[in-house]
Amino acid sequence: MMLEKEQLLEAYEQLTGSCYPIWDWRFDEDFRVISSNCPHESLYSTLLTESGIRSALEKQMMSSPTPLVYMEEAALCWIAVFEKDFSTIYIKGPFFNSYNDPASYADILKGHHFSENMCQILQDSFSALPAINANEATRLALMLHQAVHQQPISEGDIHLRYTSGWNKDRSVETDQLQRTNTNWQIEDELLEKVKRGDMNLSGLLEKFNQQATLVSEEDRRNIDAGRQNINMLLSLVSRAAVEGGVPRKTSFALSGEYRRRIKRCTSMHELTLLSNEMLTEYIQRVNSMQKYRQCSKQIQLCCEYINNHPEEKLTLEYLANRVGYSVYHLSRKFRQEMGCTLVEYMQDIKIQRAQFLLRTTENTVEDIASQLHFGSSGYFTSVFHKKTGMPPSEYRKNYGII
């Protein structure tokens, strides 16, 4: 049996290692390293034992030997499987939760007494770590449990701990892995709509929001737990948007914006409004991408350039030269394939950028109009009102910096 276990573990490590550059560890019950293939073993073992995962592992060992997936917002995540007597802890990791954000590296190292050289070594190695969402981490945990115990378990047997921050006094743990509950089913429906760019959210957001209110009064007041739930959904939505055709860089940049806004929320009501906006914006972006992905190469190139340069003063002549068409031919082809004029499309993209600036900066309406080359703030306000149904000042009041 021992030989079989070692063979299964070796096969698991080789298989998963070929897919993800994640290390394999074995710790004893006192969290001393038994073995590891991590090239910076001492540094990473310090990160593991001094962070919130050690506390999570100790709690798990007191309650159940079932696998644990530990995910921390914008920080390192780990998978753990235990021997039945807890004499050995098998760990896979670390990895990032859905997005490897270099801006989070300094936060990961806070509270640790590493030298400047050690910090540099760690930050250099962070860049090579993969980003894995909760569903994929769950599959890796199932495989590791099978290798250790030669017994299958279901996803519902796995405990997923999701926490915020390295500060233990502010750490919040929530059990996110409840695939059989209604909330998870609603999330699945939402994610499918994101992937398809399906703008018909009628009734679904109401169900999602109603389900979110079916918690205890204590949980409703726990803004940190609420932030974790929305952050978890954001990770899934950003991935779904990439599957739907949104460029990875665009999706994750948008995710970074929403994470910053989530941190500024001070009530569950604000979080609900923000999650609704988040879902709607991602679906709109997928819908837009899928629309022009069906177009000819020249029109795709034109759309992509406009999307990536909303603050440039673009002209029809410049865009026509970029794709090798005359202005007349480009205008005609664009309207045929996109169903709108080139000017209308450029306005749509600029207004989307204006919404972003109104939400996330304190720039005046006049400054934003100038930044986006609208000619005058009056013209900008007129176009913005036509596209969104409200003037820029009202939009900022409703959706601006929280």
N, C-alpha and C positions, 0 to 999 in steps of 0.2 A: 504493500500500500504506500509506504514512504517513497519508494522508487517511482511509483505511478504519479504520486503527487509532484515530485520534483520534475518528472518529465512533462506533466501538464503545465506546471509553472514556467518551465523553460519555453515550452511552445507558446504560452500566453505572452511571455515577455518578448519573444521574437516576433510574434504576429503583431502585437500592439506597437512594438518599437518600430516596425516597418511603416506603420501608419502615422504615428505621432512621436516626436522627440521628447518623450516623458520617461523619467527614471523610475526604477523599481527599488523598493526599500524593504528591509525587514528590521523591525525594532522588537526589543524584549518588552516585558510588561512595565519596566521602569524607564522606557523610552530611550534606551541605549541602542545605538546602531549595531545590528548583527551583520548586515551586508547591504551593499548599495552599489549601483553602477553610475552614481552621480560623480562627475569629475570635481565638483566642489562640495564634497560630502560634508565637511565640518561646517561650512557656511550655511548650507541649506538645512542641515539638521538643527542648527541654532535657530534659523527662521521658523522651522516647524515647531520646535519645542517651546519657543518663547511667544508664539502667537496664539490666537484663539483656538486653533485646531487641537492643541493639547487638552484644553479644557473640554472641548467637544468629544474627544476620544475617551477621556476619563469618564464623562457622563454616560457615553455609550457602553463602556465596559461595565458600568454599574447596573445597567438596565437590560441590555440584550447584545448577543454576539453577532447580530445581523449587520450587514455592510453599512458603511457610512460614506456618503458623498458630502464633502465639506466645501461650500462655495462662499467666497467672500467678495463683496462688491469691489470691483476695480482692484483686486489683489489676488494673491496666489490661492489656488484651490487644490484639494487633495482627495484621493479615494482610499478608503481603508477597509480591510477585511480582517477578521480576527479568528485565531484558533479558538476552539470551544472553551479551553481553559485559560485563554488570553495570554498564554506564554509567549506567543509571537503575534505581532501585528504586521500585516502585509500592506504596504502603502504604494500607491501609484501617484506620481506627481513630482513637482507641481505643474499646474497649467493655469491659464487665465479663463475667466468666466466670459465666454463669447467674444471678447475683444481685448487684444493685447494693446493696451494704451500706454505709450511711453510716459505720459503725464502722470501715471500712477506710480512709477518706480520709486520716486522719493518718498511717497506715503508708505510704501511697503517697508522701507528701511527705517522709518521713524521708530524711536524707542529702542533700537538695537545699538549696541556700542561697537560698531564696526569701524575699522580705520578707513581713511580715505581710499586707500588702495583696494581694500576689501569691498567697499561700496562700488567702486568702479568695476571690479570683477563681476559682482552680482548684477549690476545694471547691464553690463555687456551680455551676460548670459540670459537675462530676462527677455531680450529681444528675440531669442531663438525659441522661446517657449510657445507652444500652440495655444490657440483659443478654442475652447470646447464648451458647447452648451450643456444644459442639465440632462437632456435626453441622451446625448452621446456619452456623457459621464456615467449615466445609469447603466448603459450597455456595457461599458468597461468594467463597472463594479460587478455586474452579473457574471461576466466571464471570469473575473478574478475569484469570485466566490466559488464558482464551479470548479476551478483549478485547485483551490485549497481544500474544499470539502467533498468534491465529486457528487454534489447534490444540487439539483436545480432549485431556484427560488423565483418568485415573480417580482416584477418591479415594485409592487406594493409592499414587499418585505424590506425594501431599502429605505434607510433614513437619509433624507437630504437636509443638511443644516445650512441655512443661508444667513450670513451675518454682515453687519456693516462696521467698518472701521477696526483698527487694531486696539483702540482704547477699550479696555475690558469694562470700564464703568458704563460705556455707552453701547456695548455690544448687545445686539438683539438677535435671537435665534428664532427661526420660524420653520415649520415643517412644510415644505413646498410640494412634496411628492405625494399627491393624492389623486391618482389617475381615475379613480372611480367616482369622484364627487362631481356634482353638477358644475361647479366653477371650472374644473378642468375641461369639461366638455364644451363649455361656452368659450373658453380660451382657444380650444382646438378649432372651433367654428371661426373665430376671429382671425386666427393665423391662416386658415385656408382662404379667407377673403383677402387678406393681405397678399398672399402668394398670387392670387388671381387678379388682383387689382379691382376687386368687386366693390363698387361704390355703394351698393345697396346694403346699408347697415341698419335699415329700418327694424326696430324692435330688438336687435341684438345688443346694442349698447345699453339699452334700458335693462335687459336681462343681466348683463355684466355688472352694471352699477347696483342693481337690486341685490344680486348675489353678494357683492362686496359689503353691503350693509347688514347681512345676516351673520354678524359676529357679536361677541359680547361688548357691553359698553366699555369695559376696560380696554379691549383690543381696539375699539373705535377711537379711543383717546390716544392710543399708542402710535404716534406719528412715525416713529422709527420703523415699526413693523410695516406700516403702510408704505413707506418708501421702499422697503425691500420687496414687497409684492409688485410694485410698479416697476422697479428696476429689473426684476426677474422677467416680467412681461415684456419690457423693452428689449431685453437681450433676445428673446424669442422672436419678437416682431422684426427687429433689425435683420436677423438671419432670414426670416421668411421673405423680407423685401429683397434681399440679395437673390434668393431662389426665384423671386418673381421678375428679376431682370435689372433691379437697381444696382448700379456699380457699387462694389464693396466699399470703396473709399467714401462715396457719398452717403451710403447707409450708416456707416460707423461714425462719420463726422456728425451726422444728424443725431445719432445715439448719444454722442458726447455732449451735444447741446442740451438734449432732454435730461441727461443725468445731472447736469449742473442746475437745471431748473427744478428737478425733483428735490434736490438738496435744499432749495430755497422755500419749498412749500412748508406752510406752518399749520395746515389743517387737512383733514381727510377730504373736505369739500374741494380744496384747491387741487389735491392729488387726483380726484375724480375728473375734474375739468381738464387737467393736464393729460391724463391718460386718454380721454376722449379725443383731444386735439392730436395727440401722438398717433393714435390709430388712424384717424382720418388723414393726417398728412402722409403717413407711410403708404396708405392705400392709394392716395392721389398720385404719389410719385411712381408707384408700380404701374398704375393705370396709364400714366403719361409715357413711361418707358415702353410698355407693351404696344402702345399705339404707334410710336415711330419705329419700333423694331421691325414692323411689317413693311416699312418703306424701302425705297431704293437706297443704295449705298450713299449716294450724294446727299439725299435728304437726311439720312441718319447723321452724316458728318456735320451737316449744317445744324441740326438740332443739338447735337452733342456740344458743338462749339458755343452755341447760344447758352445752353445749360451751364457750361463751365465758366462763362465770362459774362455774368449778368451785369457787372459794373463797368463794362466797356461801352464806349459809344460806337455801336455797330451800325454799319450802313449796308444797304442791299448790294451795293457795288463790291464792298469788301467780302461779303459772304459769297457772292457769285464768283469772284475770283478764286476764293479758297476751294470751291468745288468744281471749278472749270466750266461754269455755265455763264450765259449772258444773264443780265438782270431779268429780262422778260421771261426767259426759259425757266430760270429758278423760281420766279414768282408763280408761274403757271403750274409747274410741277409740284411745288410745295402745297399749293391750294388743292390740287387734285389728290395728293397722297395724304395730306394731314387734315383736310377739311376746314382749314382756316387760312387766313393770309399770313405771310411771314411777319408782318408788322404786329398782327394780333398775337402770334406766338411769342415774339420778343417781349411784348407787353406782359403776357402771362408770366413769363420767367422773371421779369423784373419785379412784378408785383409780389411773386413768391419770395424774392430776395428782400423786398421792402417789408413784408410780414415778419421775416426773420429778424431784420434790424429793429423793427418796432418792438418785438418781443424781448430782445436780448441786449439792446443798447439804450443809451439815453440820448442818442442823436436826435436833433430836432427834425420835424417833418421837412423843413426847408433843406437841412443838410442831407437828408436821405434822398430828396428829390434831385438835388444837385449831384450826389454820389452816383445815382442811377441814370443821370443824363436825361431827365424829363423836361428840361427847358425852363419850367417854372413850377413852383409849389402848387399853384392853382391847377395847372394841367395834371400834375401828379395826383392831387386830391380827387380830381374828376375821374381819372382812369381807375384809381384805387377803389373809389366808391362804386363805380360800375362793375368792377370785377368781384368785389367782396360783399357788396351790399351795405357798407358803412364807411365813413371817412376814416382816415388814418388815426386821428386823435381818439376816436371811439374804439377802434381796434386795439390801440395801445392800452386804453383804459381797461378793456375787457381781458386782454391776453398778455399784457406786457410784463415786465420784470416783476416777479413775485417777491 
